[in-house]
């Protein structure tokens, strides 16, 4: 390379944009002071007739004041701890909005105590550092001067507030709020992209949501926190009529309380002769549910998340005459752990152009990404869909992805789309790609033989799992030969499996049906042995059953051992 070419690549403009993007991706070393936009805090028309004592916000679920960006990993340094600043901000909000009658300093003067939890607090990059650098190169260093975004930092905050009676443990209400703020960092908007600005805006949104929730719930609060009757009144009531104690029946979980699923459905029946007034549920001394009741019976269904080991569940029920029943339940959660290899996943759906959050294929992709316990990772899952799933892009993905897999890693390929054949030979059986022409398949589609050669040449690990879920193309060509797919692809690894199936509905959205089935196959519905571990055999068996007689499955196993995919959190529905 010539000296002039080297100097062009590292021109002052490109060095400047690299440094600016680097700075935009890093957390600053100066102390951060949150500056919430208090001009958005409006007073409510009428305060709730309750005096409250404001407590502190604390961190929940190991929330830390550190954030990962594309360019670095560093700590945000706060002038005061983040929890103290949010506590002060929420206290100012309560005073300015006038949502309650009075804010008091002493708990003995308060009708209720307010405290909060910081469920999530995150600031970091959402875009690639190389995008602005490449755009700067193509525009000869004019990209930053024209106001192009150099970085995309974003802040996300989730808060939860509990309004609780100072002395009555079972008298509380829970409110939550979430805020998200994303800005593009350019040469002309450096201040808007600072963590202090973005975190402040996100916290402000979360606080406003919580305030609106409390205001809408004013009738429940007034009912729950009204003064208790005096001792004389209680004695008179007892003399007049004996208390009717309501009943609590725990339907689910059953008496067998050693569970393996972390997220379970709690089902409880409340009943009594006297009309019911309200209930509360605590799990490991933390409130998880509460509400007002009417009538003499009620069925509560609430999903709760257990901790590993021993869990204490306390359910309290009160009727209109003050009768109270409290029931305690011990639930042991025997969580399993996996030591899985790293998984590399390529998902191809040429017919699927939708990017909606409701898209079943996209939800399947996101499900795999979040299961780090199964060896999956967002950085190792690649999805090619719609017009991006061309022949060249698919082969390039195999060329770039599979060599990164180590000898102990595993490679997964999911193909969802049309397949067609011209004969039984592997060279004449094709996977339909974006832009495929049936008249010229050798250059626009991928044959089974070409796919096998690409994987054999580039794949560094001996463990390969392929699932090919085909739909009928509706054209004059014959459907793909599943036997050819099975026999050809099963020759690849020393340890692996291949599943191929064809499904025909005569519709254009057949790929969505496969997407729904894959999504369900990653849930507890597929956990046949109910051990909270989804393995590959269970996944394929579920797909076979879900497809029914309308799809033919061909499964090939080559030195295959049972591969455990990931741990399931949510128990199957009953």
N, C-alpha and C positions, 0 to 999 in steps of 0.2 A: 504494500500500500504506500502511495506517495505521501510526502510530508504535507502537501496541500490538502489531500483528502483527510488526513488525520486532523489538521487544523480546522477543516470545515465541520467535522463531526463534533468537535469540542469547542465550537465558537462561543464567544462571551454570552450571546443570547441563550444558547441551549444550556450552558452551565448555570446561568441565572434561573431559568425555569426549573431546572433540576433542584437547585437549592431552595427555591420558593415552594415547590411541591413537597420537598423533604421537610421544610419548616411547617407547612400546612398539615403534614401527617403526624407531626410530633407534638406531644403535650408540652406546653411552655414550662419553663422552670420557675417563673415568677408565681407568687402567691395569688390564688384565685379568690375573688370576692363576688359572690352572686348578687346580681342587681335585677331584681324582679320588676316587671312592668306593672307597678301598682295602680296605674291609671285604668287598668281593666277591671279592677275590683270595685264592684258596685254594691251599694247597700240594698238589702232586701226590704220589702215594704213593711213587714211586721216581724219583729224578732220572736223566736220561740221562747216561751216563758220558762226558761231553764237557766240556772247559773252554773257555769262550768269552770273547772280548774284544768289549765292546759299543761299536759305532760310533755315528755320528750319523744322525738322520733328515734328509732333504733334500727340497725341493719338487720335484715332477715336473709336467710338462705346464703350466708357467707358472701354477701355483697361487699366488695372492696372498692377503695378509691384508686383503682389502677385500670388502665384501658389500653387495648391493643390497636395500633394503627398500621397502615401499610409500610410506613417507613421506619418505625421504631416501636419499642415497648417501654413505656415510662409511666411514672406516677403523676397524677394531677395533684399539685400541692395547694391546699386550701389554707387561707389565712386563719379560719376557724374550721373545725371538723364539719364535713358536709351535713351530718345529722343535726348539729347545733344550728347551722344556718337555715336549714329547712324548718326546724322547730320555731325559730324566731320569725321566719317568713309566714308560717301558718298562723302563728299567734297574732301577728299584725293583720293578717287577713280576717281572722275572727273579729278583731276589734273594729276594723274598718267596715266590714260588711254588715255588722250588727245582726248576725244570724241568730245569736243567743241573747238572752236578756242581759247577761252580765258575765264578765270574765273575772274570776276571783283568784286570790293568791293562796288561800287556805282551803285544804280539802274539806274541812269540817263545815265550811260555808257553801259547799258546792252540791248541786243536785246530781251532777255527773262529772266524770273525769275523762278528758280527751287525750289520747296518746296515739302515736303513729308508728308505722313500719316502712322502711325503705326496701321495697321488694326488688327493685332493679334500678341501677344508675350506671349508665354507660355513655361514653363519648369516644368516637373513633372514626376511622375511614370507612366509606362504603364504595369507593371506586378504586381503580387500578392506578398506580403511580406512573405507569408507562404510557397511558393514554395521552396526557398533555405533552409528554416528551415527543412521542411520535407525531402528534399534530403540529408541534412546533417545527419539527424537521420538514414536514410536508409544506408548511406555509412560510418557510425561510425565516423563522424567528418572529413572524408577525402575529402568531396566535396569542401570546400573552398580552401584547400591546392592544389587540382588538377586544380585550376583555374576556377571552376564553377561560373557562374554569380550569384551575390548576389542581384542585383537589376537592373532595366531596365529604367533608366531615359531618357527622350527625350525632345528636344526643337523644337518648331515650331514658325516661324516668317513669317508674311505677310506684305509687304510694298507696298505703292502706291506713285508714283511720278507724279507731274503735272509740265509740262513745259508751262509757261504762259507768254503772252506778258505783259510788264510793265504797259501799259496804256489801251490796247484794251481788255476788259473783255471777249469778245466772241472768242478770239484767244488763244487756249490752246490745249495741247495733254496730254493724261493720259497713264501711263505705270505702270504695277504691276509686282511683283515678290514674290515668296514664297520659303522658305527654311525649311527643316526638317532634324533633326539629332538625331539618336537614338544610344545609346551605351549600352553595358552590363558592369555593374560595378563588378569587381572582385578584389581579393587581389593584382593583378598585373596591374590593369588599373584604379587606383583611379583618376588620373589626367584627363584622357579622358572623365570621366563621370561628371566632374564638370559643374555647370551651365554656368560658364564663357566660357569654351571651346565649349560646345554644342551650346549656344546662338550665339557665334562668328561664328561658322561654318554655322549655319542656316542663320544668317544675311548676311554672305558672299555670299551664294547661291542666296539669294533674290536680292542683289545688282548686281551680275553678270547678272541675268535674265533681270533686268531693263536696264542695260547698253546695252545688246545685242538688246533689244527691241528698244531703242532710236536709235542705230546705223542703224538698218534695216529701220527705219522710217525717214531717213535723208532727202529724197526728200520732204516729207510732211512738215517737219520742215523748210526747206529752202524756201518752197513756202509760208508757213503761216507767217514766221517772216521776210520776205523781207521788206525793208524800204517802208514806205508809200509815195505816190507821194507828191511833194511839193504843196503849195497852188496855185502857178502860174499854175502848170500843171493841178490841179483840176479845176481851173477857165476856162482854155482853153478847157478842156474836156466838161465842162458844156455848154460852148458856142457852141461847135461843135455839140453836140447831147444831148438831154434830157435823164436823167437816166431812165432806165426801172426798176421798183420796182418789185421784185419777189413776189409770193404769197405763203402763208402758210395756209393749211387747216388741222385742228385737227379732224381726223376721230374717234379716240378712245383715251380717254374716251369720251362718248357722253355728251350732254349738261347737263344731270342729273349727277352732279359732287359730290354728297354725296355718297362716296364709303365705303364698309365694308371690302373689301379685301386690304391687304397691298401691295402685289406684283401685279402690273397691267401691261398690255401690252399697251405701247404708240404707236399709229399708226398715222403718220403725212404724208401728201402729200405736196411736194415741186414742184412748177412749175413757169415758166416764159418764156418770149419771148427770152431773152438773156440767153446764156448758164450759168448754175449755177456753182458757185465756191466752196462753202463750207457752213457748218452749225455747230451750237453748241447748246447744250441743258443744261440748269441749273435747278436744283431742290433745292429750299430753299438756293439759292446762292452758291451751290456746283456744279461743273461741273460733268455731268454724261455721256455725249456723245459728240463727235465732229468728223468731217471727211470732206474730199474733195469730190466734186461732179463734174460730167460732164453731158452734155446734158441739156435738158430743163425741164425734169420731173424726180422726184425721190420719191419713197415711203419708208419712214423710219419706221421700226418696232423695238422697243427697250423696253425691260422689265425694269421697274423702281420700286423702293421700297419706298413707302410713309411713312411719319411719322404720328403718331396719331394727329388729329386736322387739322389745315389749312396748305396746301402745295401750294407754289408758283412755277409754272413752267414757264420758260422763254425760248422761242425758237427763235434763230436768223438765218437768211438765207441771204447769200451774192451771187451776180452773178459776172460774169467776168468783168463787167464794173463798179463795185463798188456800184451797187444798193443794198440796204439793207432793209430787212423787219424784224421787231421784234414783236413777239406775246406773250402775257402773259395769263396764264390760272390759275385760282384758283381751287384747288381740295381739298375738305374736306373728310378726312378719319375718319369715325366713327367706331373705333375699338371696338370690344366687348371683354369682359373679362369673364372668367369662374372661379367659386369656386368649383372645382371638388374634389371628394374624392380621396384618393390614390388608384391606380390601380395595381393589381398584375397579371402578364400575363405569361402563359405557352403556348408555341408554339411547336407543335410536328409535324415533317415531316420526317417519317422514310425512305421514298423513295428518299429524297433529300440529296445527299452527297456533292454537290458542295459548295465551299466557295468563289466563285468569287464575286466581287462587282456588277456584272451584274445579279447575281442570284435574281430573283424577290422575292423569299421568304425572302432572307437575306435583301433585300431593304425594304420589308414590316416590318421586325423586327426593322431595324434601324429607320424607320419612326415613329414607336410607341415610341422608346426610346427617340427621340428628342423632343416629344411633352410633355414637363413638364407642360405646361399650361393645359393639359388635365388630369393631375394627374399621367401620366406615368413617368417612370424613368429608366435609364440604369441599375440601381441596382435591379429593380423589374420586369425586363423582362427576361425570361429564354427561350432559344431556344434549343431544342433537335432535331438533324437531323441526317440522315444517320445511321451509325452503333452505334451512341450514344443513339438512340431512342429505347432502349430495354425495355422489360416489366418491369424489375427491376428498371431501371433508371427513367422511367415515374412515377411509383408508388412512388419512393423515392423523386422525385421532388414535387409531390403532398403532400407528408408527410412533406417535409421541407419548402415548399413555402406557402401553404395555411394557416397554423396556424399563420403566421406573420401578416395576414390581420386583422385589427381591426374591430369593429362592424360597423363602418361607411365606411369601405373600400369596394372595389369591386374586384372580381376575374374573370379573363377571361381565357378561354381555347380554343385554336385553334388547331384542328387536321386536317392534310392534308395527306391523304394516302388511302390505301386499307381498305375495310371493307367487312366482309363475315358473313354468318349466316348458322347455321345448323337446326334451327327451329325458330319460332316466339318468343320464350321465351327470356327474357333479358340475361339469363345465356348462351344462344347459339348464341348470336350476338356479334361479336368480332371486335376490332380495331387491325389492322395489325401492329405489331411492328418489329423492326430489329431482324432478327433471328427467326421469327415466322414459326412454322411448322403447316400446316393445319391438319396433322394427330394427333398432340398433342397440341391443342390450349389452353387448360386450364393452361399450364405452360409457354407457349411461346407468347401468345397473351393476350389482356385485354378485358374481356367481359364487356358489358354495365352494368351489375349488379355489377361486381367488381369495376368498375370506380365510380359508384354511391355510393357504400359503402365507398370507400376511401375518396371521397370528403365530404360525410356526416360526417364521423368520424373526419377528420382533419380540415375541413374548419370552421374558427371561425366567419366569417361574413355571413349575410343572403343574400348577393347579388351576384348572379352568372350568368355569360353570357357564354354560350357555343356555338361554331360554329364548326360543324363536316362536313368537305368537303371531301367526299369519291370519290375514283376512282375505276373502275372495276379492279379486280385482274387478270382477264383473265384465271383463273383456273376453275376447274370443280365445285367448290363450288358456292353456290348462293350468290348474293350481299347482303349486310347488310340490315336488315329490318328498314327502316327509322321511321316507326310508333313506333317500339319498342324503338328506341333511343329517340324519342321525348317524349313519354309518361313516360319513365323511368327517364330521366335526368330532366324533368320539375318538378318532385316532390322534387327536392333538396332544392331550396331556398324559402323564403317568398316573394322575389322580384327578378325577373330575366327573362331571355328568353333563349330559345334553338333553334338553327337553324341547320338543318341537310339536306344534299343534296348529291346526287350521280350523277356523270358525267362519261360518257363512250365514248371514242373516238377510243378505240382499239389500243392505243399507250402506250408506256412506260413512256412518259413524261407528263402524265395528271396532275401531281402535279404542274408542271410549269405553266399550264394554270390557275389553281386555284391561284397560287402565283401572276400572272399578274393581275387577277381580284381583289384580296385583295389589291394590290398596288393601282390600279385605284380607288377602293372603299374608299381609304384614301385620295383622292384628291378632288378638287372642282367639278370633273365630277359627283360625287355622291351627291353634295349639291343641292337637288331638289328645296328647297325654296330660294336658293341664299342669305342666311343670314350669310355666312362665318362661320357657326357652323355645324360641321358634327355630327349628332346623330346616335345612333345605328340603328334606323328604316331606315334611309336613306342608311346606309351601307348595310343592309340586302336586301333592295329593289334593290339596284344597283347590288348586286351579283345575285339576281334572274333574272334581266334583262340581265346581261352580259352572264349568263350561257344559257339563252334562253330556247328553248324547249328540249335541250339535257340533262338537269338536272332537277330532281324533288326536290323541296324544301318542307320541313316540318318545320313549325315554331310553337313553343309552348310558350305561355306567361303565367306567373304565378304571378299575382299581380304586373305586370311590369309597371313602369313609363318610360317616354321617357328619355333615358340616353344620355347626351351630351358628345361626346367623346373629341373633341378638336377644337380649332379655326384654320381655314384654312387661309393661307397667300396668296396663288396665286389664282387669279381669274380664272374661267374656260375659256378655249379657245373659240374663236368665229369663 
